[in-house]
Amino acid sequence: MTAKKSFSKILWIPGLIILLLAAYKGISVFTGASTGDAAPDFTAELVNGEMYSLSDSRGHYIILDFWASWCGPCLRDNPKLVALESKYSDKTFDNGSELHVVSVALEKRGEAWKRAAERMGFNWERQIVQKHKIVMASPIANDYGVTDIPAKFLIDPGGNIVSAKTSFEAIDEYLSDRLD
C-alpha cells in the first residue's frame, strides 16, 4: 500500500466515525422551526379519531407541546400546561382570538400516554399521539426540529412562531400582555 492510499484511509475512517456518531445522536444541519418562522402545518389524527390540521387553528394563539408519558421532565411540566389552558380557556385576546392547546405525545407503544393525560387533566380536544419505535421519528417533531422533550412552541394567530422551545412561564407572560 502506498503512503498516499494509507493517508486517505486514515482520513476516511475518522470521517465515517463522525458521520455515524452524528446519525446516532440525531445531529443534523436542520435546526427546525425557529422564532419568527411560519409554523410548519401538519395534519394528524386526534385521539378522538378526527383529523386535525394546525391550520384549523389559524386565527388563534396555539401552544404546541411535545411530551411523552415516559419523560420525567414532561410529567413535571404538564401541570403548568394544564394551568395555562385553564387560565386562558375562556379568555379572548386583543385580536379576538382564543387559545388552542395542541399536545403531541411521542410514544413508543401502548396506552401509557392515555393514563398520563387523564391523570394530568388534559381535557382539550387537540391531542395527538405519534407512536414510533424511534420516538423522535415523529414527522411533526421532525418538522419542528424537536430532538429533546419537553418542547413547547407558541404560535400567533397569523401562523408564525412567537417563541420556539420556550417555557410555560414565558408563554404565560406573552399571553397575559395580550388579553382583551
Summary of the structure (lengths in Angstrom):
residues: 180
radius of gyration: 19.9
end to end distance: 76.5
largest distance: 76.5
contacts: 504
relative contact order: 0.20
helix: 39%
strand: 23%
